[in-house]
Structures are given as structure tokens and as C-alpha cells.
Amino acid sequence: MESRVQEIDYLKCIFIILMIIFHLAYIGDKYPYAKQIVYTFHMSAFLIISGYLANNRKDARSFLRKFLWIFIPYVCMEAAYTVMSHFLPVRESVAEITPAVLIDKIFLHPMGPYWYLHTLILCSLIYYITFRYVRLSVVSRLVVAGVCLFALSYCGGLMNFSNALYFLIGIIVSQSGLRFTQVFRGTPLAIVPFVILCCFPANLNRGTLAGVAITWLSISLLLAAYSYLPAQAKRLSFFIGRNTLVILLFSPIFTILSKAFLPVFAFDPTGILFLVTATVFTLSGCMGMAWAMDKMHVSRFFFGKRTILC
């Protein structure tokens, strides 16, 4: 597997930007059908990429250290988001803040975009244990991993099984020995079935076969567009794609602050000017926070690294 695939960084850039856009409540309310479409594939594709990039070759110490330094910022930001949801007028409101509520949100039912990190940690742990310590064929280990993920989803209630399934798809692609771009081939022809599937609301569910198809087709469409991008746009997408962790962690701060821009763009009935401004503001704010943490030597305590901004 490639250690750094530029097309993957580009895809991560697009999907994280879509996450920001439709976490802007004003845009989600203004374009609810577009939000349904995007929610069908953007995080699903992220999970496929995560499963593909998951590394089971590390020793246990290195593996645990890596995920410890994902878990620590996850806990900090999930706890902060939960507390914020109690005091601010947000849709995911919390009636009261108690130790039991915080434990529930951190370990069982995360709020906001942080469910992705919760799912990533659990899926990666199952993958690592299964493929590192279970002495069976690859197919058998995939079955064991699938059963364990199903058990965590339906018996433990720790995650949505459809999310775990996309991570498992990424593992299957990785274990096939094929490059990501060999499995997900870019083709503009994908626009036809993509549009047809998206025309029917019943298909806009990532937990269905139609949802899987929409996710697959979205990746193919984006890869088809990749070859037409100018070099500068590609370089920018690589930078954003390599810093999706800090964007995911810090974006709720700036999407909430972006509400202050709404009166400024009240003259634009489409909301596009607000969308562009809020998205640039959020991306810049996240990168700025990461840069400041690096400069103040805080990143080693929060991320376990001297610098986090790639």
C-alpha cells in the first residue's frame, strides 16, 4: 500500500470541505436535499479511505501510541462540544452536564463530527487484533472482523454498523493488494448512475446498497475531475487533505462562529456567499489553531507530536 497517495489526499480534502459546508446549519436548512445526498457519501467515503490506510503491521506499542494520541484530542473536544451544547442554542442540545453524561458521550454516543474518531478507533482496534493475532486465512479474518464489528454495533450499540461496513470495505480493498486508484477508477460516465440514484430519496441512505453505490460513484466522479485540476489547486487540496484531523477537531468552533456572518450576507438569497466565506473562515481558523499550537509547543501534549500541521 502507498504511504502517501496524492489522489487520496485530494479526496479527503473534498470530503472534509463538504463536511464543513453541511455542518453550517443555514446551508443545511437552505439545501436539505443536497445535504441528504452529501450525507449519503462524504463520511462513508472517508471511512473507506480510513480502512484502506489502516496499518496492522505496526507492533502493539506503536499502534496503541498512535491511537492514544487520537483518543486524547478526541476526549478533549468531545467533552468541550458536549458542554457547549448545554449552554449554546444548538440542535444537539444537552439538558444537563453530569459525569455520567460526559462518560456516555465520550465512550458510547459521541456528538457532533467526533463520532467519526470514535468509530475510527474502535474499527482500527478490531482490525489490528484480528489481523495481528488471529491465525486464519485473510478471508476468514475478514469474516471475524465483520462479526466483531457487527457485535459492537448491534449488541454493544457502540457504533452504526453501516459506518463500520464502509471501514470494512476499505480493509478489503487494502487486503486485495490493489492500489486504491485501481479499485476506484475515475470516470466521468459515473455521473449518469449517480444522478439517477440521487433522484430517488429512498436511495439516500448510506446503510443501503444504493448508498454504497452512490459512495462508490462519488469517488469515481471526483477522481475523474482530479486530472483536470490545475497544479495549484492540486497542491492546495493535498495540504488540506493532509490536515483533516485538525479540521475535524476544530471545525465546530468556527462553524458556530460563522453564524455571525449571516446578517452581512442577508442580501444574497442563495446563501452561496455565506457558504464560501464561512468555509474559508473555518479552514483558515482550524489551520491557524494548529499552527499556533505548533508554535507554542502545545501539540506534543495534545497530539503527541512536536508539530501537527503538515
CYANA upper distance limits for C-alpha pairs under 8 A (distance plus 0.5 A):
  1 MET  CA     53 LEU  CA      8.31
  1 MET  CA    174 SER  CA      7.52
  1 MET  CA    177 GLY  CA      7.73
  1 MET  CA    178 LEU  CA      8.36
  1 MET  CA    179 ARG  CA      7.11
  2 GLU  CA    179 ARG  CA      8.07
  4 ARG  CA      8 ILE  CA      8.42
  4 ARG  CA      9 ASP  CA      8.46
  5 VAL  CA      9 ASP  CA      7.05
  6 GLN  CA     10 TYR  CA      6.71
  6 GLN  CA    238 PHE  CA      7.04
  7 GLU  CA     11 LEU  CA      6.71
  7 GLU  CA    181 THR  CA      8.35
  7 GLU  CA    223 LEU  CA      7.69
  7 GLU  CA    226 TYR  CA      8.05
  8 ILE  CA     12 LYS  CA      6.62
  8 ILE  CA     49 ILE  CA      7.95
  8 ILE  CA    241 GLY  CA      8.27
  9 ASP  CA     13 CYS  CA      6.69
  9 ASP  CA    237 SER  CA      7.37
  9 ASP  CA    238 PHE  CA      5.61
  9 ASP  CA    239 PHE  CA      8.36
  9 ASP  CA    240 ILE  CA      8.18
  9 ASP  CA    241 GLY  CA      4.82
  9 ASP  CA    242 ARG  CA      6.51
 10 TYR  CA     14 ILE  CA      6.99
 10 TYR  CA    226 TYR  CA      8.33
 10 TYR  CA    234 LYS  CA      7.58
 10 TYR  CA    237 SER  CA      5.57
 10 TYR  CA    238 PHE  CA      6.01
 10 TYR  CA    241 GLY  CA      6.30
 11 LEU  CA     15 PHE  CA      6.72
 11 LEU  CA    219 ILE  CA      8.03
 11 LEU  CA    222 LEU  CA      7.68
 11 LEU  CA    223 LEU  CA      8.24
 11 LEU  CA    241 GLY  CA      7.71
 12 LYS  CA     16 ILE  CA      6.50
 12 LYS  CA     46 PHE  CA      7.30
 12 LYS  CA    240 ILE  CA      8.38
 12 LYS  CA    241 GLY  CA      5.35
 12 LYS  CA    242 ARG  CA      8.39
 12 LYS  CA    244 THR  CA      7.62
 13 CYS  CA     17 ILE  CA      6.70
 13 CYS  CA    237 SER  CA      5.99
 13 CYS  CA    238 PHE  CA      7.62
 13 CYS  CA    240 ILE  CA      5.83
 13 CYS  CA    241 GLY  CA      4.65
 13 CYS  CA    242 ARG  CA      8.42
 13 CYS  CA    244 THR  CA      7.75
 14 ILE  CA     18 LEU  CA      6.76
 14 ILE  CA    237 SER  CA      8.18
 14 ILE  CA    241 GLY  CA      8.40
 15 PHE  CA     19 MET  CA      6.72
 15 PHE  CA     42 HIS  CA      5.72
 15 PHE  CA     43 MET  CA      7.60
 15 PHE  CA     45 ALA  CA      8.32
 15 PHE  CA     46 PHE  CA      7.60
 16 ILE  CA     20 ILE  CA      6.86
 16 ILE  CA     42 HIS  CA      8.38
 16 ILE  CA    241 GLY  CA      8.38
 16 ILE  CA    244 THR  CA      7.15
 16 ILE  CA    247 ILE  CA      8.13
 16 ILE  CA    248 LEU  CA      7.99
 17 ILE  CA     21 ILE  CA      6.71
 17 ILE  CA    279 THR  CA      7.82
 18 LEU  CA     22 PHE  CA      6.75
 18 LEU  CA     38 VAL  CA      7.73
 18 LEU  CA     42 HIS  CA      7.53
 19 MET  CA     23 HIS  CA      6.59
 19 MET  CA     42 HIS  CA      7.72
 19 MET  CA     43 MET  CA      8.36
 20 ILE  CA     24 LEU  CA      7.14
 20 ILE  CA    251 SER  CA      7.51
 20 ILE  CA    255 THR  CA      7.77
 20 ILE  CA    279 THR  CA      7.00
 20 ILE  CA    282 THR  CA      8.15
 21 ILE  CA     27 ILE  CA      7.51
 21 ILE  CA     28 GLY  CA      8.44
 21 ILE  CA    275 LEU  CA      7.11
 21 ILE  CA    279 THR  CA      6.86
 22 PHE  CA     27 ILE  CA      6.70
 22 PHE  CA     28 GLY  CA      5.72
 22 PHE  CA     35 LYS  CA      6.73
 23 HIS  CA     27 ILE  CA      8.42
 23 HIS  CA     28 GLY  CA      7.50
 23 HIS  CA    252 PRO  CA      8.50
 23 HIS  CA    255 THR  CA      7.48
 24 LEU  CA     28 GLY  CA      6.79
 24 LEU  CA    255 THR  CA      6.44
 24 LEU  CA    256 ILE  CA      8.26
 24 LEU  CA    275 LEU  CA      8.43
 25 ALA  CA     29 ASP  CA      6.58
 26 TYR  CA     30 LYS  CA      6.62
 27 ILE  CA     31 TYR  CA      6.49
 27 ILE  CA    271 GLY  CA      7.37
 27 ILE  CA    275 LEU  CA      7.52
 28 GLY  CA     32 PRO  CA      5.89
 28 GLY  CA     34 ALA  CA      8.48
 28 GLY  CA     35 LYS  CA      6.31
 30 LYS  CA    271 GLY  CA      8.31
 31 TYR  CA     35 LYS  CA      6.76
 32 PRO  CA     36 GLN  CA      6.76
 33 TYR  CA     37 ILE  CA      6.87
 34 ALA  CA     38 VAL  CA      6.69
 35 LYS  CA     39 TYR  CA      6.43
 36 GLN  CA     40 THR  CA      6.79
 36 GLN  CA    204 LEU  CA      6.78
 37 ILE  CA     41 PHE  CA      7.61
 37 ILE  CA    198 CYS  CA      7.13
 37 ILE  CA    204 LEU  CA      6.45
 38 VAL  CA     42 HIS  CA      6.22
 39 TYR  CA     43 MET  CA      7.51
 39 TYR  CA    206 ARG  CA      8.39
 40 THR  CA     44 SER  CA      7.60
 40 THR  CA    204 LEU  CA      6.06
 40 THR  CA    205 ASN  CA      6.05
 40 THR  CA    206 ARG  CA      5.36
 40 THR  CA    211 GLY  CA      6.54
 40 THR  CA    214 ILE  CA      7.84
 40 THR  CA    215 THR  CA      7.53
 41 PHE  CA     45 ALA  CA      6.33
 41 PHE  CA    206 ARG  CA      7.22
 41 PHE  CA    211 GLY  CA      7.58
 41 PHE  CA    212 VAL  CA      8.34
 41 PHE  CA    214 ILE  CA      6.96
 41 PHE  CA    215 THR  CA      4.96
 41 PHE  CA    218 SER  CA      7.59
 42 HIS  CA     46 PHE  CA      6.91
 42 HIS  CA    215 THR  CA      7.88
 43 MET  CA     47 LEU  CA      6.69
 43 MET  CA    116 TYR  CA      8.48
 44 SER  CA     48 ILE  CA      6.91
 44 SER  CA    163 ASN  CA      7.04
 44 SER  CA    166 TYR  CA      6.46
 44 SER  CA    206 ARG  CA      7.58
 44 SER  CA    215 THR  CA      7.17
 45 ALA  CA     49 ILE  CA      6.77
 45 ALA  CA    166 TYR  CA      7.91
 45 ALA  CA    215 THR  CA      6.58
 45 ALA  CA    216 TRP  CA      8.21
 45 ALA  CA    219 ILE  CA      7.80
 46 PHE  CA     50 SER  CA      6.65
 47 LEU  CA     51 GLY  CA      6.59
 47 LEU  CA    120 LEU  CA      8.18
 47 LEU  CA    163 ASN  CA      7.55
 47 LEU  CA    164 ALA  CA      8.39
 47 LEU  CA    166 TYR  CA      6.12
 47 LEU  CA    167 PHE  CA      5.33
 47 LEU  CA    170 GLY  CA      7.72
 48 ILE  CA     52 TYR  CA      6.66
 48 ILE  CA    166 TYR  CA      5.61
 48 ILE  CA    167 PHE  CA      5.36
 48 ILE  CA    168 LEU  CA      7.80
 48 ILE  CA    169 ILE  CA      6.45
 48 ILE  CA    170 GLY  CA      4.67
 48 ILE  CA    171 ILE  CA      8.17
 49 ILE  CA     53 LEU  CA      6.64
 49 ILE  CA    167 PHE  CA      8.09
 49 ILE  CA    170 GLY  CA      6.42
 50 SER  CA     54 ALA  CA      6.46
 50 SER  CA    120 LEU  CA      8.00
 50 SER  CA    167 PHE  CA      6.98
 50 SER  CA    170 GLY  CA      7.28
 51 GLY  CA    124 SER  CA      8.19
 51 GLY  CA    166 TYR  CA      8.18
 51 GLY  CA    167 PHE  CA      5.01
 51 GLY  CA    168 LEU  CA      6.72
 51 GLY  CA    169 ILE  CA      7.53
 51 GLY  CA    170 GLY  CA      4.57
 51 GLY  CA    171 ILE  CA      5.22
 51 GLY  CA    174 SER  CA      8.12
 52 TYR  CA    167 PHE  CA      8.19
 52 TYR  CA    169 ILE  CA      8.42
 52 TYR  CA    170 GLY  CA      4.67
 52 TYR  CA    171 ILE  CA      5.55
 52 TYR  CA    172 ILE  CA      8.12
 52 TYR  CA    173 VAL  CA      6.77
 52 TYR  CA    174 SER  CA      5.41
 52 TYR  CA    180 PHE  CA      8.27
 53 LEU  CA    170 GLY  CA      8.26
 53 LEU  CA    174 SER  CA      7.90
 54 ALA  CA    124 SER  CA      7.22
 54 ALA  CA    171 ILE  CA      7.92
 55 ASN  CA    128 TYR  CA      8.15
 56 ASN  CA    127 TYR  CA      7.75
 56 ASN  CA    128 TYR  CA      5.53
 56 ASN  CA    131 PHE  CA      7.21
 56 ASN  CA    132 ARG  CA      7.02
 57 ARG  CA    132 ARG  CA      8.14
 58 LYS  CA     62 SER  CA      6.52
 58 LYS  CA     63 PHE  CA      6.34
 59 ASP  CA     63 PHE  CA      6.73
 60 ALA  CA     64 LEU  CA      6.53
 61 ARG  CA     65 ARG  CA      6.55
 62 SER  CA     66 LYS  CA      6.68
 63 PHE  CA     67 PHE  CA      7.01
 64 LEU  CA     68 LEU  CA      6.40
 65 ARG  CA     69 TRP  CA      6.93
 66 LYS  CA     70 ILE  CA      7.24
 67 PHE  CA     71 PHE  CA      6.41
 67 PHE  CA    121 ILE  CA      7.23
 68 LEU  CA     72 ILE  CA      6.63
 69 TRP  CA     73 PRO  CA      7.34
 69 TRP  CA    302 PHE  CA      7.72
 69 TRP  CA    303 PHE  CA      5.57
 69 TRP  CA    304 GLY  CA      6.22
 70 ILE  CA     74 TYR  CA      6.61
 70 ILE  CA    117 LEU  CA      8.10
 70 ILE  CA    303 PHE  CA      7.43
 71 PHE  CA     75 VAL  CA      6.52
 71 PHE  CA    117 LEU  CA      8.38
 71 PHE  CA    121 ILE  CA      8.16
 72 ILE  CA     76 CYS  CA      6.82
 72 ILE  CA    302 PHE  CA      7.26
 72 ILE  CA    303 PHE  CA      7.91
 73 PRO  CA     77 MET  CA      6.55
 73 PRO  CA    249 LEU  CA      8.16
 73 PRO  CA    302 PHE  CA      6.44
 73 PRO  CA    303 PHE  CA      7.21
 74 TYR  CA     78 GLU  CA      6.32
 74 TYR  CA    114 TYR  CA      7.38
 74 TYR  CA    117 LEU  CA      7.34
 74 TYR  CA    118 HIS  CA      8.31
 74 TYR  CA    249 LEU  CA      7.85
 75 VAL  CA     79 ALA  CA      6.41
 75 VAL  CA    106 ILE  CA      6.71
 76 CYS  CA     80 ALA  CA      6.68
 77 MET  CA     81 TYR  CA      6.44
 77 MET  CA    114 TYR  CA      8.46
 77 MET  CA    249 LEU  CA      7.10
 77 MET  CA    250 PHE  CA      8.39
 78 GLU  CA     82 THR  CA      6.60
 78 GLU  CA    105 LYS  CA      7.84
 78 GLU  CA    106 ILE  CA      6.77
 78 GLU  CA    110 PRO  CA      7.36
 78 GLU  CA    111 MET  CA      7.41
 78 GLU  CA    112 GLY  CA      8.42
 78 GLU  CA    114 TYR  CA      6.92
 79 ALA  CA     83 VAL  CA      6.78
 79 ALA  CA    102 LEU  CA      6.82
 79 ALA  CA    105 LYS  CA      8.14
 79 ALA  CA    106 ILE  CA      7.34
 80 ALA  CA     84 MET  CA      6.54
 81 TYR  CA     85 SER  CA      6.54
 81 TYR  CA    111 MET  CA      7.91
 81 TYR  CA    112 GLY  CA      7.94
 82 THR  CA     86 HIS  CA      7.20
 82 THR  CA     94 VAL  CA      7.45
 82 THR  CA     97 ILE  CA      8.43
 82 THR  CA    102 LEU  CA      7.67
 82 THR  CA    105 LYS  CA      7.87
 82 THR  CA    111 MET  CA      7.50
 83 VAL  CA     87 PHE  CA      7.41
 83 VAL  CA     94 VAL  CA      8.28
 83 VAL  CA     97 ILE  CA      7.08
 84 MET  CA     88 LEU  CA      6.37
 85 SER  CA     89 PRO  CA      7.70
 85 SER  CA     90 VAL  CA      6.58
 85 SER  CA     92 GLU  CA      6.85
 85 SER  CA     93 SER  CA      5.34
 85 SER  CA     94 VAL  CA      6.13
 86 HIS  CA     93 SER  CA      6.11
 86 HIS  CA     94 VAL  CA      5.15
 86 HIS  CA     95 ALA  CA      6.65
 86 HIS  CA     96 GLU  CA      6.97
 86 HIS  CA     97 ILE  CA      7.58
 88 LEU  CA     93 SER  CA      8.33
 89 PRO  CA     93 SER  CA      7.66
 92 GLU  CA    111 MET  CA      8.00
 92 GLU  CA    112 GLY  CA      8.33
 96 GLU  CA    101 VAL  CA      8.25
 97 ILE  CA    101 VAL  CA      6.64
 97 ILE  CA    102 LEU  CA      7.54
 98 THR  CA    102 LEU  CA      6.85
 99 PRO  CA    103 ILE  CA      6.61
100 ALA  CA    104 ASP  CA      6.59
101 VAL  CA    105 LYS  CA      6.69
102 LEU  CA    106 ILE  CA      6.53
103 ILE  CA    107 PHE  CA      6.33
103 ILE  CA    108 LEU  CA      8.03
104 ASP  CA    108 LEU  CA      5.56
104 ASP  CA    109 HIS  CA      6.39
104 ASP  CA    110 PRO  CA      8.09
105 LYS  CA    109 HIS  CA      5.12
105 LYS  CA    110 PRO  CA      4.89
105 LYS  CA    111 MET  CA      7.02
106 ILE  CA    110 PRO  CA      5.99
107 PHE  CA    118 HIS  CA      8.25
108 LEU  CA    157 GLY  CA      8.07
108 LEU  CA    158 LEU  CA      5.90
108 LEU  CA    159 MET  CA      8.46
109 HIS  CA    115 TRP  CA      8.07
109 HIS  CA    158 LEU  CA      7.47
109 HIS  CA    159 MET  CA      8.41
110 PRO  CA    114 TYR  CA      6.72
110 PRO  CA    115 TRP  CA      5.61
110 PRO  CA    118 HIS  CA      7.73
111 MET  CA    115 TRP  CA      6.78
112 GLY  CA    252 PRO  CA      8.38
113 PRO  CA    248 LEU  CA      7.36
113 PRO  CA    249 LEU  CA      8.48
114 TYR  CA    118 HIS  CA      7.03
114 TYR  CA    248 LEU  CA      8.05
114 TYR  CA    249 LEU  CA      7.82
115 TRP  CA    119 THR  CA      6.59
116 TYR  CA    120 LEU  CA      6.46
117 LEU  CA    121 ILE  CA      6.58
118 HIS  CA    122 LEU  CA      6.94
119 THR  CA    123 CYS  CA      6.45
119 THR  CA    159 MET  CA      6.79
119 THR  CA    163 ASN  CA      8.11
119 THR  CA    164 ALA  CA      7.73
120 LEU  CA    124 SER  CA      6.38
121 ILE  CA    125 LEU  CA      6.61
122 LEU  CA    126 ILE  CA      6.83
123 CYS  CA    127 TYR  CA      6.61
123 CYS  CA    149 LEU  CA      7.53
123 CYS  CA    164 ALA  CA      7.13
123 CYS  CA    167 PHE  CA      7.62
124 SER  CA    128 TYR  CA      6.48
125 LEU  CA    129 ILE  CA      6.68
126 ILE  CA    130 THR  CA      6.48
126 ILE  CA    145 ALA  CA      6.80
126 ILE  CA    148 CYS  CA      7.61
126 ILE  CA    149 LEU  CA      7.80
127 TYR  CA    131 PHE  CA      6.50
127 TYR  CA    145 ALA  CA      6.72
128 TYR  CA    132 ARG  CA      6.14
129 ILE  CA    133 TYR  CA      6.12
129 ILE  CA    134 VAL  CA      7.75
130 THR  CA    134 VAL  CA      5.71
130 THR  CA    141 ARG  CA      6.64
130 THR  CA    144 VAL  CA      7.57
130 THR  CA    145 ALA  CA      6.59
131 PHE  CA    135 ARG  CA      8.46
131 PHE  CA    138 VAL  CA      8.44
131 PHE  CA    141 ARG  CA      6.89
134 VAL  CA    141 ARG  CA      7.40
136 LEU  CA    140 SER  CA      6.38
136 LEU  CA    141 ARG  CA      6.52
137 SER  CA    141 ARG  CA      6.67
138 VAL  CA    142 LEU  CA      6.67
138 VAL  CA    175 GLN  CA      8.23
139 VAL  CA    143 VAL  CA      6.84
140 SER  CA    144 VAL  CA      6.73
141 ARG  CA    145 ALA  CA      6.54
142 LEU  CA    146 GLY  CA      6.58
142 LEU  CA    168 LEU  CA      8.45
142 LEU  CA    172 ILE  CA      8.09
143 VAL  CA    147 VAL  CA      6.67
144 VAL  CA    148 CYS  CA      6.70
145 ALA  CA    149 LEU  CA      6.65
146 GLY  CA    150 PHE  CA      6.55
146 GLY  CA    165 LEU  CA      8.20
146 GLY  CA    168 LEU  CA      7.61
147 VAL  CA    151 ALA  CA      6.62
148 CYS  CA    152 LEU  CA      6.76
149 LEU  CA    153 SER  CA      6.65
149 LEU  CA    161 PHE  CA      7.54
149 LEU  CA    164 ALA  CA      6.91
150 PHE  CA    154 TYR  CA      6.47
150 PHE  CA    155 CYS  CA      8.22
150 PHE  CA    161 PHE  CA      6.59
150 PHE  CA    164 ALA  CA      8.43
151 ALA  CA    155 CYS  CA      5.56
151 ALA  CA    156 GLY  CA      6.92
152 LEU  CA    156 GLY  CA      5.10
152 LEU  CA    157 GLY  CA      6.52
152 LEU  CA    158 LEU  CA      6.14
152 LEU  CA    159 MET  CA      7.27
153 SER  CA    157 GLY  CA      5.19
153 SER  CA    158 LEU  CA      5.93
153 SER  CA    159 MET  CA      5.37
153 SER  CA    160 ASN  CA      6.10
153 SER  CA    161 PHE  CA      5.68
154 TYR  CA    158 LEU  CA      8.48
154 TYR  CA    161 PHE  CA      7.85
159 MET  CA    163 ASN  CA      7.95
159 MET  CA    164 ALA  CA      7.91
160 ASN  CA    164 ALA  CA      7.12
161 PHE  CA    165 LEU  CA      6.49
162 SER  CA    166 TYR  CA      7.06
162 SER  CA    206 ARG  CA      7.30
162 SER  CA    207 GLY  CA      5.38
163 ASN  CA    167 PHE  CA      7.15
163 ASN  CA    207 GLY  CA      8.36
164 ALA  CA    168 LEU  CA      6.73
165 LEU  CA    169 ILE  CA      6.73
166 TYR  CA    170 GLY  CA      6.94
167 PHE  CA    171 ILE  CA      6.94
168 LEU  CA    172 ILE  CA      6.73
169 ILE  CA    173 VAL  CA      6.81
170 GLY  CA    174 SER  CA      6.71
171 ILE  CA    175 GLN  CA      6.53
172 ILE  CA    176 SER  CA      6.58
173 VAL  CA    177 GLY  CA      7.71
173 VAL  CA    178 LEU  CA      7.30
173 VAL  CA    180 PHE  CA      7.64
173 VAL  CA    183 VAL  CA      7.79
174 SER  CA    178 LEU  CA      7.29
174 SER  CA    179 ARG  CA      8.12
174 SER  CA    180 PHE  CA      8.18
178 LEU  CA    182 GLN  CA      6.72
178 LEU  CA    183 VAL  CA      7.36
179 ARG  CA    183 VAL  CA      7.23
180 PHE  CA    184 PHE  CA      6.59
181 THR  CA    185 ARG  CA      6.01
181 THR  CA    186 GLY  CA      8.28
184 PHE  CA    216 TRP  CA      7.83
184 PHE  CA    219 ILE  CA      7.31
184 PHE  CA    220 SER  CA      6.39
185 ARG  CA    220 SER  CA      6.08
185 ARG  CA    223 LEU  CA      7.54
185 ARG  CA    224 ALA  CA      8.30
186 GLY  CA    219 ILE  CA      7.92
186 GLY  CA    220 SER  CA      4.71
186 GLY  CA    221 LEU  CA      6.39
186 GLY  CA    222 LEU  CA      7.47
186 GLY  CA    223 LEU  CA      4.91
186 GLY  CA    224 ALA  CA      4.57
186 GLY  CA    225 ALA  CA      8.22
187 THR  CA    220 SER  CA      6.23
187 THR  CA    221 LEU  CA      6.46
187 THR  CA    223 LEU  CA      7.78
187 THR  CA    224 ALA  CA      5.42
188 PRO  CA    220 SER  CA      8.13
188 PRO  CA    221 LEU  CA      6.25
188 PRO  CA    224 ALA  CA      6.20
188 PRO  CA    225 ALA  CA      8.20
189 LEU  CA    221 LEU  CA      8.44
190 ALA  CA    194 PHE  CA      6.56
190 ALA  CA    217 LEU  CA      6.12
190 ALA  CA    218 SER  CA      8.26
190 ALA  CA    220 SER  CA      7.02
190 ALA  CA    221 LEU  CA      6.41
191 ILE  CA    195 VAL  CA      6.48
191 ILE  CA    217 LEU  CA      8.03
191 ILE  CA    221 LEU  CA      7.09
192 VAL  CA    196 ILE  CA      6.80
193 PRO  CA    197 LEU  CA      6.49
193 PRO  CA    217 LEU  CA      8.26
194 PHE  CA    198 CYS  CA      6.65
194 PHE  CA    214 ILE  CA      6.43
194 PHE  CA    217 LEU  CA      6.53
194 PHE  CA    218 SER  CA      7.72
195 VAL  CA    199 CYS  CA      6.70
196 ILE  CA    200 PHE  CA      7.98
197 LEU  CA    203 ASN  CA      6.80
197 LEU  CA    210 ALA  CA      7.59
197 LEU  CA    214 ILE  CA      7.55
198 CYS  CA    203 ASN  CA      7.10
198 CYS  CA    204 LEU  CA      7.20
198 CYS  CA    214 ILE  CA      8.16
200 PHE  CA    204 LEU  CA      7.89
203 ASN  CA    208 THR  CA      7.81
203 ASN  CA    210 ALA  CA      5.76
203 ASN  CA    211 GLY  CA      6.61
204 LEU  CA    210 ALA  CA      7.92
204 LEU  CA    211 GLY  CA      6.57
205 ASN  CA    210 ALA  CA      7.91
205 ASN  CA    211 GLY  CA      5.73
206 ARG  CA    210 ALA  CA      7.96
206 ARG  CA    211 GLY  CA      4.55
206 ARG  CA    212 VAL  CA      6.65
206 ARG  CA    215 THR  CA      8.37
207 GLY  CA    211 GLY  CA      6.67
207 GLY  CA    212 VAL  CA      7.94
208 THR  CA    212 VAL  CA      6.95
209 LEU  CA    213 ALA  CA      6.71
210 ALA  CA    214 ILE  CA      6.60
211 GLY  CA    215 THR  CA      6.67
212 VAL  CA    216 TRP  CA      6.69
213 ALA  CA    217 LEU  CA      6.53
214 ILE  CA    218 SER  CA      6.50
215 THR  CA    219 ILE  CA      6.94
216 TRP  CA    220 SER  CA      6.93
217 LEU  CA    221 LEU  CA      6.59
218 SER  CA    222 LEU  CA      6.68
219 ILE  CA    223 LEU  CA      6.62
220 SER  CA    224 ALA  CA      6.64
221 LEU  CA    225 ALA  CA      6.90
222 LEU  CA    226 TYR  CA      6.71
223 LEU  CA    227 SER  CA      7.78
224 ALA  CA    228 TYR  CA      8.37
225 ALA  CA    229 LEU  CA      7.38
226 TYR  CA    234 LYS  CA      8.40
229 LEU  CA    233 ALA  CA      6.68
229 LEU  CA    234 LYS  CA      6.83
230 PRO  CA    234 LYS  CA      6.93
231 ALA  CA    235 ARG  CA      6.76
232 GLN  CA    236 LEU  CA      6.77
233 ALA  CA    237 SER  CA      6.66
234 LYS  CA    238 PHE  CA      6.69
235 ARG  CA    239 PHE  CA      6.85
236 LEU  CA    240 ILE  CA      6.82
237 SER  CA    241 GLY  CA      6.33
238 PHE  CA    242 ARG  CA      6.56
239 PHE  CA    243 ASN  CA      7.08
239 PHE  CA    310 CYS  CA      7.62
240 ILE  CA    244 THR  CA      6.92
242 ARG  CA    310 CYS  CA      6.75
243 ASN  CA    247 ILE  CA      7.08
243 ASN  CA    309 LEU  CA      6.94
243 ASN  CA    310 CYS  CA      6.71
244 THR  CA    248 LEU  CA      6.44
245 LEU  CA    249 LEU  CA      6.68
246 VAL  CA    250 PHE  CA      6.45
246 VAL  CA    251 SER  CA      8.44
246 VAL  CA    286 CYS  CA      6.80
246 VAL  CA    287 MET  CA      7.75
246 VAL  CA    290 ALA  CA      7.19
246 VAL  CA    308 ILE  CA      8.50
246 VAL  CA    309 LEU  CA      8.45
247 ILE  CA    251 SER  CA      5.83
247 ILE  CA    283 LEU  CA      7.24
247 ILE  CA    286 CYS  CA      5.88
247 ILE  CA    287 MET  CA      7.77
248 LEU  CA    252 PRO  CA      8.42
250 PHE  CA    254 PHE  CA      7.76
250 PHE  CA    286 CYS  CA      6.05
250 PHE  CA    289 MET  CA      8.46
251 SER  CA    255 THR  CA      6.57
251 SER  CA    282 THR  CA      6.45
251 SER  CA    283 LEU  CA      7.91
251 SER  CA    285 GLY  CA      8.42
251 SER  CA    286 CYS  CA      6.73
252 PRO  CA    256 ILE  CA      6.58
253 ILE  CA    257 LEU  CA      6.91
254 PHE  CA    258 SER  CA      6.40
254 PHE  CA    281 PHE  CA      7.66
254 PHE  CA    282 THR  CA      5.48
254 PHE  CA    285 GLY  CA      7.20
254 PHE  CA    286 CYS  CA      8.26
255 THR  CA    259 LYS  CA      7.64
255 THR  CA    278 ALA  CA      7.47
255 THR  CA    279 THR  CA      8.50
255 THR  CA    282 THR  CA      6.74
258 SER  CA    262 LEU  CA      8.04
258 SER  CA    278 ALA  CA      6.01
258 SER  CA    281 PHE  CA      8.09
258 SER  CA    282 THR  CA      8.27
261 PHE  CA    265 PHE  CA      7.23
261 PHE  CA    274 PHE  CA      7.45
261 PHE  CA    278 ALA  CA      8.12
262 LEU  CA    266 ALA  CA      6.67
262 LEU  CA    274 PHE  CA      7.18
265 PHE  CA    271 GLY  CA      7.96
265 PHE  CA    273 LEU  CA      7.29
265 PHE  CA    274 PHE  CA      6.56
268 ASP  CA    272 ILE  CA      7.93
268 ASP  CA    273 LEU  CA      7.48
271 GLY  CA    275 LEU  CA      6.63
272 ILE  CA    276 VAL  CA      6.69
273 LEU  CA    277 THR  CA      6.63
274 PHE  CA    278 ALA  CA      6.32
275 LEU  CA    279 THR  CA      6.47
276 VAL  CA    280 VAL  CA      6.67
277 THR  CA    281 PHE  CA      6.49
278 ALA  CA    282 THR  CA      6.49
279 THR  CA    283 LEU  CA      6.65
280 VAL  CA    284 SER  CA      6.45
281 PHE  CA    285 GLY  CA      6.39
282 THR  CA    286 CYS  CA      6.62
283 LEU  CA    287 MET  CA      6.73
284 SER  CA    288 GLY  CA      6.35
285 GLY  CA    289 MET  CA      6.60
286 CYS  CA    290 ALA  CA      6.82
287 MET  CA    291 TRP  CA      6.56
287 MET  CA    309 LEU  CA      7.78
288 GLY  CA    292 ALA  CA      6.56
289 MET  CA    293 MET  CA      6.64
290 ALA  CA    294 ASP  CA      6.71
290 ALA  CA    299 SER  CA      8.33
290 ALA  CA    308 ILE  CA      7.06
290 ALA  CA    309 LEU  CA      6.34
291 TRP  CA    295 LYS  CA      6.69
291 TRP  CA    308 ILE  CA      8.42
291 TRP  CA    309 LEU  CA      6.75
292 ALA  CA    296 MET  CA      6.54
293 MET  CA    297 HIS  CA      6.48
293 MET  CA    298 VAL  CA      5.43
293 MET  CA    299 SER  CA      5.87
293 MET  CA    307 THR  CA      8.45
294 ASP  CA    298 VAL  CA      6.64
294 ASP  CA    299 SER  CA      5.94
294 ASP  CA    306 ARG  CA      7.25
294 ASP  CA    307 THR  CA      5.48
294 ASP  CA    308 ILE  CA      7.14
294 ASP  CA    309 LEU  CA      7.86
297 HIS  CA    306 ARG  CA      7.18
297 HIS  CA    307 THR  CA      8.23
298 VAL  CA    302 PHE  CA      6.97
298 VAL  CA    306 ARG  CA      8.48
299 SER  CA    303 PHE  CA      5.79
299 SER  CA    304 GLY  CA      7.02
299 SER  CA    305 LYS  CA      6.35
299 SER  CA    306 ARG  CA      6.33
299 SER  CA    307 THR  CA      6.38
299 SER  CA    308 ILE  CA      6.83
300 ARG  CA    304 GLY  CA      4.67
300 ARG  CA    305 LYS  CA      4.83
300 ARG  CA    306 ARG  CA      5.41
300 ARG  CA    307 THR  CA      7.63
301 PHE  CA    305 LYS  CA      8.16
303 PHE  CA    308 ILE  CA      7.50
